[in-house]
């Protein structure tokens, strides 16, 4: 028996929940095939919410798009667990290529022992997913037996009982096309109903698709006994695809005024009917199961926008009745486009934000200082209530706070605003203390904090000073373009253990190494994107990178000096850099040396980052770069190193064979301990390579460097090469012409090529494939906007 099967059920479930929390769903799916013990523990976790996005994303998860046919495949699998007799004929025709033999049977469509439906608690196919599902049920060309059914009187009667919006049907001008499209929608409705109907009692969240199909759900509203979250989805299929909803249309306008006016009125009437249907369903559920439903909403904001969204599209409507409008259900507030005084409205001593008790997403531009003091005060009252309750229970001989009475639970129970996503732009009129207020007030729910600091004339106060732990924060962006330094508190990263995306950036340029004091390293195992620029980059402790196996993008830079024509970053002198990192290059200093004590930790460049695809470094970070890190980055696709400097000739990097080699695993050979064995670095996925500044590549390794170390590079960025010549690169292309093709580009800039260079390097201007007579290489040489080719033979 495998070790996993020997674990106690409690331990096994903990492992499975960790995999589920990290969205390791393919791994969980494979566990279903191991044995009954593991399958029985995995099934409830994997199929608790089978239509969640992570369940269907591609393996890399980069694009966020679903795998082709994923939703359709899942739905077919779930439907196969139902008795055939419970599936209507229209849907069976789509599921079964030859349905004749199935209409007389009522047995289950499969004998599998895995009951997926019994474990579903959340059934939510979003609108876009429904369309993806629709497109995968049937091939583009409908099979003959389906076309025959669509053209039958039986299907025509079905269509007449619940047709499209008239404008939609007329837009096709083809009844056969209309009926085919209608059929594809019908089978999605039927599939969703067939899946939901047997398990309505167990559902905790549910999305009702296509509001025109809500009658069947109205009839069983009492069966939703555990429903806490309800969302309505409205298909565009039942709306005018060309018209728009305009509330300003006067109903008294003559019907013959204009066809477009009538279309708008029809759309508005259908919208109003949809709202009535939703209200009726929710009201009936609340009456039958009082207190069970916690949330309801609509995916289409233009249909049910007011209760959940507040911004410029509905601001005039709200501002006409600001005091009497209930904002308790607003989840998304955007101040972009609102008047500057939008936040001055107060009702019962509560600001607009405080009245939005369900607020989750907030986007603000230059808010007034102190806008979140109310949230800090509410949090303080809640914490005091929790402490008082614990003290009372303890001294009164009753139980103390139970294990599940966490701060987060208490926060929800006390009705605090569950803010999750904050995007805010602060100016000198605002207070950066608002960042601290946001963190303290919403620490248990805050997932994304995106802050832009603009027009600040003085140094930004220490970011993160006095912060509390942020257990669910995954994205932290703080960017300032005008302040000199964004100082980071030494404890900041230790408060954010679940960060996935970290971006800290300021406009720092020149600096003294003796002023740099790094903040503490942290364990960031989920970190995928790390972008640091300016002072946050200089004070970053590289030891953090020992704990980031999930890192995919690494960018550490110093802001360019845009007052210079060629935008070169600042790099301290080599002597100062070595001194700041404790690198001894000369005689040992005397004890009377008054130079400052070393504060900065060394960059070891030996981290294992197996998922890293992009490295972009500039200034001192690029200058100190060691190629040995590439040995731990097999997935790397792009490498850009910029060592351009304001001091010509000061920062020159030589690349030798030693730089591109690493010791082998058996390098400690007893026969030759003084000369350990090495192997050449190889980046099998690197397709972009940029080297800007004064790089000197040893003549002997140029062919091996591009044939062995970077074998698939297609794009080269070469900028500011002054201590070497391009001759070696051009010679490489000429001696290895079969390695490269039309997709290879060599970008050269600063300085641009002169007419004398064209003759020296034997380049010819290139205008397109029709100009190629076979005497030039396929490699494109790009100097600014001009394109050139290399002559195959030198004269």
C-alpha positions in Angstrom: 0.0 0.0 0.0 1.3 3.5 -0.9 2.3 5.8 2.0 -0.6 8.2 1.2 -3.2 5.5 1.8 -1.7 4.7 5.2 -2.4 8.2 6.6 -5.2 8.6 9.1 -8.3 10.2 7.5 -7.8 13.4 9.3 -4.2 13.8 8.0 -5.1 12.7 4.5 -7.9 15.3 4.4 -5.5 18.0 5.6 -3.1 17.2 2.7 -6.0 17.2 0.3 -7.2 20.6 1.5 -3.7 22.1 1.1 -3.7 20.8 -2.5 -7.1 22.3 -3.0 -6.1 25.6 -1.5 -3.1 25.8 -3.9 -5.4 25.0 -6.9 -3.5 21.7 -7.5 -6.7 20.3 -9.1 -5.1 18.1 -11.8 -3.2 16.3 -8.9 -6.4 15.9 -7.0 -8.2 14.5 -10.1 -5.4 11.9 -10.5 -5.9 10.8 -6.9 -9.5 9.6 -7.8 -7.9 6.7 -9.8 -5.6 5.4 -7.0 -7.9 3.4 -4.7 -11.3 3.7 -3.0 -9.9 5.0 0.3 -8.2 8.0 -1.4 -11.0 8.5 -3.9 -13.6 8.7 -1.2 -11.6 11.4 0.7 -10.8 13.3 -2.5 -14.2 13.4 -4.2 -16.0 15.7 -1.7 -13.1 18.2 -2.0 -12.6 18.1 -5.7 -16.3 18.3 -6.6 -17.4 20.7 -3.9 -17.3 23.5 -6.6 -16.7 21.8 -9.9 -17.3 24.9 -12.1 -14.8 27.2 -10.4 -12.3 28.8 -12.8 -9.2 27.0 -11.4 -10.8 23.6 -12.2 -10.7 24.4 -15.9 -7.6 26.5 -16.5 -4.8 25.2 -18.6 -1.9 23.6 -16.7 0.3 26.6 -16.8 -2.5 28.9 -15.7 -0.9 31.9 -17.4 -3.7 33.1 -19.6 -6.5 32.5 -17.1 -8.5 30.9 -20.0 -10.3 27.6 -19.8 -8.9 24.5 -21.5 -10.9 24.0 -24.8 -14.0 22.0 -24.1 -13.4 21.7 -20.4 -16.8 22.8 -19.3 -18.6 20.7 -21.8 -16.6 17.6 -20.8 -17.4 18.1 -17.2 -21.1 18.6 -17.8 -21.2 15.5 -20.0 -19.5 13.6 -17.2 -22.0 14.8 -14.6 -25.0 14.2 -16.8 -23.8 10.6 -17.4 -24.5 9.9 -13.7 -28.3 10.6 -14.2 -31.0 8.2 -15.3 -31.6 8.6 -19.0 -35.3 8.9 -18.4 -34.7 12.2 -16.5 -33.0 13.8 -19.5 -35.3 15.5 -22.0 -35.2 14.5 -25.6 -33.7 17.8 -26.9 -30.7 17.3 -24.6 -30.3 13.6 -25.3 -30.0 14.3 -29.0 -26.9 16.5 -28.3 -25.4 14.0 -25.9 -25.9 10.7 -27.8 -24.9 10.3 -31.4 -27.5 7.6 -32.0 -30.3 8.2 -29.4 -32.9 5.8 -30.9 -31.9 2.9 -28.5 -31.9 5.2 -25.5 -35.4 6.6 -25.5 -36.9 3.3 -24.2 -34.5 3.0 -21.2 -34.6 4.6 -17.8 -31.4 3.2 -16.4 -28.4 5.3 -15.5 -26.1 6.2 -18.4 -23.1 4.8 -16.6 -22.3 2.2 -14.0 -19.5 4.2 -12.3 -19.4 4.1 -8.5 -18.3 7.7 -8.2 -21.3 9.8 -7.3 -20.1 13.3 -8.2 -23.4 15.1 -7.8 -23.8 14.1 -4.1 -20.7 16.2 -3.2 -21.6 19.4 -5.1 -22.3 22.3 -2.8 -21.7 25.2 -5.3 -23.1 25.1 -8.8 -22.2 28.3 -10.6 -21.7 28.3 -14.4 -20.9 31.9 -15.2 -22.3 33.6 -18.3 -19.1 33.3 -20.4 -18.8 29.7 -19.3 -22.3 28.9 -20.5 -21.4 30.1 -23.9 -18.2 28.0 -23.9 -20.4 25.1 -22.8 -22.9 25.8 -25.6 -20.2 25.7 -28.2 -18.8 22.4 -27.0 -22.0 20.4 -26.8 -22.3 20.2 -30.6 -20.0 20.4 -33.6 -20.1 23.5 -35.8 -22.1 21.5 -38.4 -25.1 20.0 -36.7 -25.6 16.3 -37.3 -28.5 15.2 -39.4 -30.6 13.8 -36.6 -30.4 17.1 -34.7 -31.3 19.1 -37.8 -34.3 16.8 -38.4 -35.5 17.5 -34.8 -35.0 21.2 -35.1 -37.1 21.4 -38.2 -39.9 19.3 -36.7 -43.4 20.5 -35.5 -42.5 19.3 -32.0 -39.5 21.7 -31.7 -41.5 24.5 -33.3 -44.1 24.2 -30.6 -41.3 24.3 -28.0 -39.9 27.5 -29.6 -43.3 29.2 -29.7 -43.8 28.6 -26.0 -40.7 30.5 -25.1 -39.2 32.4 -28.1 -36.3 34.8 -28.5 -36.7 38.5 -28.2 -38.4 39.5 -31.5 -35.5 41.8 -32.4 -33.0 39.0 -32.1 -35.0 36.6 -34.3 -35.5 39.3 -37.0 -31.8 40.1 -37.0 -31.0 36.8 -38.6 -33.7 37.1 -41.3 -33.4 33.3 -41.5 -35.8 31.1 -39.4 -33.6 28.0 -39.8 -30.6 29.9 -38.4 -32.7 31.3 -35.6 -34.0 27.8 -34.6 -30.5 26.3 -34.6 -29.2 28.9 -32.3 -32.3 28.6 -30.1 -31.7 24.9 -29.9 -28.1 25.3 -28.7 -29.4 27.6 -25.9 -32.1 25.2 -25.0 -29.8 22.3 -24.4 -27.6 24.4 -22.1 -30.7 25.3 -20.0 -31.8 21.7 -19.9 -28.4 20.5 -18.9 -28.2 22.9 -16.1 -31.6 22.1 -14.8 -31.0 18.3 -15.0 -27.8 18.8 -12.9 -29.4 21.1 -10.3 -32.8 19.5 -9.8 -31.6 16.4 -7.9 -29.4 18.3 -5.5 -31.3 21.6 -4.9 -31.5 20.9 -1.1 -27.7 20.6 -0.7 -26.6 23.7 -2.7 -25.0 26.5 -0.7 -24.4 28.8 -3.7 -26.2 28.7 -7.1 -26.3 30.7 -10.3 -29.7 30.7 -12.1 -29.0 30.9 -15.8 -31.1 32.8 -18.3 -33.7 34.7 -16.5 -36.4 33.8 -19.0 -36.1 30.3 -17.8 -36.7 31.1 -14.1 -40.3 29.8 -13.8 -39.2 26.2 -13.2 -37.0 27.5 -10.4 -39.8 29.5 -8.9 -41.8 26.3 -8.5 -39.1 24.7 -6.3 -37.9 27.7 -4.3 -38.7 25.9 -1.1 -36.2 23.2 -1.9 -33.2 25.6 -1.6 -32.9 24.9 2.1 -29.1 25.5 2.4 -28.8 28.3 -0.1 -26.7 31.2 1.2 -25.5 32.8 -2.1 -27.6 33.4 -5.2 -26.6 34.9 -8.5 -28.8 35.5 -11.6 -27.3 35.3 -15.1 -29.1 36.8 -18.1 -28.2 35.6 -21.5 -27.7 38.1 -24.3 -29.5 35.6 -26.5 -32.8 36.9 -25.0 -31.8 40.5 -25.4 -31.7 42.8 -28.5 -28.1 42.4 -29.7 -28.1 45.8 -31.4 -30.3 48.0 -29.2 -29.5 49.7 -26.0 -31.4 50.3 -22.8 -32.2 54.0 -22.3 -34.2 54.9 -19.2 -34.9 58.4 -20.7 -37.2 57.1 -23.4 -40.7 58.5 -22.8 -43.4 55.9 -22.9 -45.8 58.4 -24.4 -43.8 58.6 -27.6 -45.8 57.4 -30.6 -45.1 53.8 -31.6 -44.2 54.9 -35.1 -41.6 57.5 -34.0 -38.6 55.4 -34.9 -37.9 51.7 -34.9 -34.8 52.1 -32.7 -36.9 53.9 -30.1 -39.2 51.0 -30.0 -36.3 48.6 -29.7 -35.0 50.5 -26.7 -38.4 50.4 -25.1 -38.7 46.7 -25.6 -35.3 46.1 -24.0 -36.2 48.3 -21.0 -39.5 46.3 -20.6 -37.6 43.0 -20.6 -35.0 44.4 -18.2 -37.8 45.5 -15.8 -39.5 42.1 -16.1 -36.1 40.4 -15.2 -35.8 42.6 -12.1 -39.4 41.6 -11.1 -38.6 37.9 -11.5 -35.5 38.2 -9.4 -37.2 40.1 -6.7 -40.1 37.6 -6.6 -37.7 34.7 -6.2 -35.7 36.3 -3.5 -38.7 37.5 -1.6 -40.3 34.0 -1.7 -37.1 32.4 -0.5 -36.7 34.8 2.4 -40.3 34.2 3.4 -39.9 30.4 3.4 -36.4 30.2 4.8 -35.9 33.4 6.8 -32.3 34.3 7.5 -30.8 31.6 5.3 -29.9 33.7 2.2 -26.9 35.9 2.8 -26.3 37.4 -0.6 -27.8 37.7 -4.1 -26.7 39.6 -7.2 -26.8 39.7 -11.0 -23.9 39.1 -13.3 -25.1 41.7 -15.8 -24.5 45.1 -14.2 -26.7 47.0 -16.7 -29.7 45.0 -15.5 -29.3 45.1 -11.8 -26.6 47.6 -11.3 -27.8 49.9 -8.5 -27.8 47.5 -5.5 -24.2 46.3 -6.0 -22.3 49.0 -7.9 -21.8 52.7 -7.3 -19.9 54.8 -9.9 -20.4 57.4 -12.6 -22.9 55.3 -14.6 -25.5 55.6 -11.8 -24.1 58.5 -9.8 -26.8 61.0 -11.0 -29.5 58.5 -10.0 -28.0 58.2 -6.6 -27.2 61.8 -6.1 -30.8 62.7 -6.7 -31.8 60.8 -3.5 -28.5 60.3 -1.6 -30.0 60.2 1.9 -32.8 57.9 1.2 -30.9 55.4 -1.0 -29.9 52.2 0.7 -26.2 51.5 0.0 -26.1 48.4 2.2 -25.7 46.0 -0.8 -23.0 48.0 -2.7 -20.0 45.7 -3.4 -18.1 47.8 -5.9 -17.4 51.5 -5.7 -15.4 53.5 -8.3 -14.8 57.2 -7.9 -13.3 57.7 -11.3 -15.5 60.3 -13.1 -17.3 61.4 -10.0 -17.3 65.1 -8.9 -14.5 66.1 -6.5 -17.0 66.5 -3.7 -18.5 63.0 -4.0 -17.3 61.9 -0.6 -18.8 64.9 1.2 -22.3 63.3 1.4 -23.0 62.2 5.0 -26.1 60.5 6.3 -26.7 59.9 10.1 -23.0 60.8 10.7 -21.9 58.1 8.2 -19.9 58.7 5.0 -20.7 57.0 1.7 -18.0 54.4 2.3 -19.3 53.6 5.8 -22.8 53.1 4.4 -21.6 50.5 1.9 -21.7 47.6 4.4 -21.1 44.9 1.7 -18.2 46.7 0.0 -15.6 44.4 -1.5 -13.9 46.4 -4.3 -12.9 50.0 -4.0 -11.2 52.3 -6.5 -10.5 55.9 -5.5 -8.5 58.8 -7.0 -7.1 61.4 -4.6 -9.5 60.9 -1.7 -9.5 63.3 1.2 -7.3 62.5 4.1 -8.8 60.3 6.9 -11.5 58.6 4.8 -11.0 55.3 6.6 -10.9 56.5 10.3 -14.5 55.2 10.7 -13.3 51.7 9.7 -10.4 51.8 12.2 -12.8 52.8 14.9 -15.3 50.0 14.1 -12.5 47.5 14.1 -11.3 48.8 17.5 -14.8 48.4 18.9 -15.0 44.9 17.6 -11.7 43.9 19.1 -12.7 45.3 22.4 -16.0 43.3 22.3 -14.1 40.1 21.5 -11.7 40.7 24.4 -14.6 41.5 26.8 -16.5 38.4 25.8 -13.5 36.2 26.3 -12.8 37.8 29.7 -16.4 37.4 30.8 -16.6 33.8 29.7 -13.4 33.0 31.6 -14.3 34.7 34.9 -17.9 33.6 34.7 -16.9 29.9 34.6 -18.1 29.6 31.0 -16.1 28.6 28.0 -13.4 30.8 26.7 -13.3 31.7 23.0 -13.6 28.5 20.9 -11.0 27.6 18.4 -13.2 28.8 15.5 -13.9 32.2 17.2 -11.0 33.7 15.3 -10.7 37.4 14.6 -11.9 36.9 11.0 -15.0 35.1 12.2 -15.7 37.9 14.8 -15.1 40.5 12.0 -17.9 38.9 9.9 -20.2 38.3 12.9 -19.9 42.0 13.9 -20.9 43.1 10.4 -17.7 44.9 9.5 -17.2 45.9 5.9 -15.5 42.9 4.1 -13.2 45.0 1.9 -11.0 42.8 -0.3 -9.7 44.8 -3.2 -8.4 48.4 -2.9 -7.0 50.6 -5.7 -6.2 54.1 -4.5 -4.2 57.1 -5.8 -2.9 59.5 -3.1 -1.6 63.0 -3.6 -0.2 65.6 -1.3 -3.8 66.5 -0.4 -4.2 63.0 1.0 -2.5 61.4 3.9 -0.3 58.3 3.4 -1.6 57.4 6.8 -4.7 56.2 4.9 -2.7 53.2 3.8 -2.1 52.3 7.4 -5.8 52.8 8.2 -6.8 50.4 5.3 -4.4 47.8 6.5 -5.5 47.9 10.2 -9.3 48.1 9.4 -9.5 45.3 6.8 -6.5 43.1 7.7 -8.6 39.9 7.8 -10.3 40.4 4.4 -7.8 42.5 2.3 -6.6 40.5 -0.7 -5.3 43.3 -3.0 -3.8 46.6 -2.1 -2.7 48.8 -5.1 -1.5 52.3 -4.1 -0.1 55.0 -6.4 1.5 58.0 -4.7 1.6 61.2 -6.8 2.7 64.8 -6.4 4.4 64.2 -3.1 7.0 66.8 -2.3 8.7 65.1 0.7 9.9 61.7 1.7 7.2 59.1 2.1 6.8 57.8 5.7 8.0 54.3 6.4 5.7 51.9 4.5 4.5 49.1 6.7 5.5 50.6 10.1 3.3 49.1 12.8 1.3 46.9 10.3 -0.5 43.9 11.6 -0.5 40.5 9.9 -2.3 40.3 6.6 -3.1 36.6 6.2 -5.1 36.8 2.9 -3.2 39.6 1.1 -2.0 38.2 -2.2 -1.2 41.5 -4.1 0.7 44.5 -2.8 1.5 47.3 -5.2 2.9 50.6 -3.9 4.3 52.9 -6.6 5.5 56.5 -6.3 6.8 58.5 -9.2 7.8 61.8 -7.4 8.9 61.0 -3.9 12.6 60.5 -3.4 12.5 57.4 -1.4 9.9 54.8 -0.5 11.2 53.5 2.8 10.1 50.0 3.7 9.7 48.9 7.3 12.0 46.0 8.3 9.0 43.8 9.2 6.7 44.5 6.2 7.2 41.3 4.2 6.9 39.1 7.4 3.3 40.4 7.7 2.3 39.2 4.2 3.2 35.4 4.0 0.8 34.7 1.2 1.9 37.3 -1.3 1.7 36.3 -5.0 2.4 39.7 -6.6 4.7 42.3 -5.0 5.5 45.6 -6.6 7.4 48.4 -4.7 8.7 51.2 -6.7 10.0 54.8 -6.3 12.0 57.3 -8.3 15.3 57.0 -6.3 18.3 57.5 -8.5 21.6 58.5 -7.0 22.4 57.2 -3.5 25.2 56.3 -1.1 25.6 52.7 -0.1 26.3 53.5 3.5 22.7 54.8 3.8 21.2 51.4 2.9 19.7 49.3 5.6 17.8 46.2 4.3 14.5 45.1 5.6 14.2 41.6 7.0 13.8 38.6 4.6 10.6 36.7 4.6 9.2 33.3 3.6 7.1 33.9 0.5 6.5 30.5 -0.9 3.5 31.6 -3.1 5.3 34.7 -4.6 5.0 34.6 -8.4 5.9 38.2 -9.5 8.5 40.4 -7.8 9.1 43.9 -9.1 11.3 46.3 -7.1 12.6 49.6 -8.2 14.6 52.4 -6.5 15.0 52.3 -2.7 12.8 49.3 -2.1 15.1 47.4 -4.5 18.3 48.6 -2.7 16.9 47.7 0.8 15.6 44.3 -0.3 17.2 41.3 1.4 18.0 38.7 -1.3 17.7 35.9 1.3 14.0 36.1 0.6 14.6 34.5 -2.8 15.6 31.2 -1.0 11.9 30.7 -0.2 10.3 31.6 -3.5 10.0 28.4 -5.6 6.9 29.7 -7.3 8.6 32.9 -8.7 8.0 33.4 -12.4 8.9 37.1 -12.9 11.9 38.9 -11.3 12.5 42.6 -12.0 14.9 44.6 -9.9 15.9 48.0 -11.1 17.0 51.6 -10.4 15.0 54.3 -12.0 16.6 55.9 -15.1 17.7 59.5 -15.1 15.3 60.9 -17.7 17.1 64.2 -17.7 19.8 62.4 -19.6 19.4 61.8 -23.3 20.3 58.2 -23.2 18.5 57.4 -19.9 21.3 55.7 -18.0 20.8 54.5 -14.4 23.1 55.4 -11.6 25.7 52.8 -10.4 28.0 53.6 -7.4 31.7 53.2 -8.0 33.1 49.6 -8.1 35.1 50.3 -4.9 32.0 51.6 -3.0 29.9 48.6 -4.2 32.6 46.1 -3.0 32.9 47.9 0.3 29.1 47.9 0.9 28.9 44.1 0.3 32.0 43.3 2.2 34.0 42.2 -0.8 37.8 42.5 -0.2 39.7 43.3 -3.4 42.8 45.0 -2.0 44.9 45.0 1.2 43.1 44.5 4.5 42.1 47.8 5.9 43.6 48.9 9.2 41.6 49.0 12.4 41.7 52.7 12.4 39.7 52.8 9.1 36.8 55.1 9.6 34.7 53.8 6.8 31.1 52.8 7.7 30.2 49.3 8.9 28.9 46.8 6.3 25.1 46.5 6.4 24.2 44.9 3.1 23.7 41.2 2.7 25.4 39.5 -0.3 23.6 38.5 -3.4 24.6 34.8 -3.8 22.9 34.1 -7.1 22.5 30.5 -6.2 18.7 30.3 -5.8 16.6 27.5 -7.2 13.8 29.1 -9.2 12.4 26.3 -11.4 9.4 28.3 -12.6 11.1 31.6 -13.4 10.5 32.8 -17.0 11.7 36.4 -16.9 14.7 38.2 -15.3 15.1 41.9 -15.8 17.9 43.7 -13.9 19.5 47.1 -14.2 22.2 49.2 -12.5 24.1 47.5 -9.7 21.9 44.4 -9.7 22.8 43.7 -13.3 26.4 44.6 -12.7 26.7 42.1 -9.9 24.7 39.4 -11.8 26.3 35.9 -11.9 25.3 33.6 -14.7 25.4 30.6 -12.3 21.8 31.4 -11.2 20.6 30.2 -14.6 21.5 26.7 -13.6 18.4 26.8 -11.3 16.1 28.5 -13.8 15.5 25.8 -16.5 12.2 27.5 -17.6 13.8 31.0 -18.2 12.5 32.6 -21.5 13.8 36.2 -21.2 17.0 37.7 -19.7 17.7 41.4 -19.8 20.7 42.9 -18.0 21.4 46.7 -18.2 24.8 47.9 -16.9 24.8 51.2 -18.7 26.4 53.8 -16.4 26.9 57.5 -16.2 30.6 56.9 -15.8 32.0 55.5 -19.0 34.6 52.8 -18.5 33.8 52.4 -14.8 31.3 49.4 -15.0 32.6 46.9 -17.5 31.6 43.2 -17.4 33.7 40.5 -19.0 32.0 37.2 -19.9 34.4 34.2 -20.0 34.0 30.5 -20.2 34.1 30.3 -16.4 31.0 32.5 -16.1 29.0 30.2 -18.3 30.0 27.0 -16.5 28.9 25.3 -13.3 30.4 22.5 -11.3 29.0 19.1 -12.0 27.4 16.9 -9.2 30.5 14.7 -9.2 33.0 17.6 -9.3 34.9 16.4 -6.2 36.9 13.8 -8.0 39.6 12.3 -5.9 41.9 12.1 -8.9 41.9 15.8 -9.6 40.6 17.6 -6.5 42.3 20.9 -7.6 40.4 21.0 -11.0 36.7 20.2 -10.4 34.7 19.1 -13.4 32.3 21.6 -14.9 29.5 21.6 -17.4 28.3 24.4 -19.6 25.1 26.2 -18.7 22.2 25.5 -21.1 19.0 27.5 -21.2 16.7 25.4 -23.4 13.8 27.9 -23.3 15.5 31.3 -23.5 14.3 33.1 -26.6 15.1 36.7 -25.7 18.5 38.0 -24.5 19.3 41.6 -23.8 22.8 42.9 -22.8 23.0 46.7 -22.5 26.1 48.5 -21.4 29.8 47.8 -21.6 29.8 44.0 -22.0 32.9 42.3 -23.3 32.5 38.7 -24.4 35.6 36.5 -24.8 36.2 35.9 -28.5 36.6 32.2 -28.0 33.3 31.6 -26.4 31.0 33.6 -28.7 30.0 30.6 -30.9 29.5 28.3 -27.9 27.7 30.9 -26.0 24.9 31.1 -28.6 25.1 27.5 -29.8 25.2 25.8 -26.4 24.2 28.1 -23.6 21.4 30.0 -25.5 20.6 27.6 -28.3 17.1 28.9 -29.1 17.5 32.7 -28.7 15.6 34.5 -31.4 15.8 38.1 -30.3 19.0 39.9 -29.2 19.0 43.4 -27.7 22.5 45.0 -27.9 22.7 48.6 -26.6 25.7 50.8 -25.8 28.4 48.3 -26.6 31.6 50.4 -26.6 34.3 48.0 -25.3 33.7 45.3 -27.8 32.8 45.2 -31.5 29.8 43.8 -33.3 32.2 42.0 -35.7 32.1 38.9 -33.5 28.4 38.8 -33.5 28.1 39.3 -37.2 30.8 36.6 -37.8 28.8 34.2 -35.7 25.7 34.6 -37.9 27.8 34.2 -41.0 29.5 31.0 -39.8 26.3 29.4 -38.5 23.7 30.5 -41.0 21.6 27.3 -40.7 20.9 28.0 -37.0 18.9 31.1 -37.7 15.8 32.0 -39.7 13.5 34.9 -40.5 12.3 35.0 -36.9 15.7 36.0 -35.5 16.1 39.7 -34.8 19.2 41.6 -33.7 18.3 45.0 -32.1 21.1 47.6 -32.0 20.9 51.0 -30.6 22.9 53.7 -28.9 25.0 54.4 -30.7 23.1 53.9 -34.0 25.0 52.5 -37.0 26.5 55.0 -39.3 26.9 54.8 -43.1 30.6 53.8 -42.5 29.3 51.0 -40.2 27.1 49.6 -43.1 30.2 49.2 -45.2 32.4 47.9 -42.4 30.0 45.2 -41.3 28.7 44.6 -44.9 25.0 45.3 -44.2 22.4 46.0 -46.8 19.1 47.8 -46.2 16.1 45.4 -46.4 12.6 46.2 -47.4 10.9 42.8 -47.5 11.1 39.2 -48.8 10.6 40.3 -52.4 13.9 42.1 -52.2 15.8 39.0 -51.1 17.8 37.5 -53.9 19.5 34.8 -51.9 22.7 36.7 -51.2 21.8 37.8 -47.6 21.2 36.0 -44.4 17.7 35.7 -42.9 18.8 37.5 -39.7 17.2 40.9 -39.4 19.3 43.7 -38.0 17.2 46.5 -36.6 18.6 49.9 -35.9 15.8 52.0 -34.5 13.2 51.7 -37.2 15.5 50.7 -40.1 15.9 47.0 -41.1 19.1 45.5 -42.5 20.5 42.1 -43.6 23.9 40.6 -43.5 25.6 39.7 -46.8 26.4 36.0 -46.7 29.9 36.5 -48.1 32.4 39.2 -47.0 34.4 40.9 -49.7 
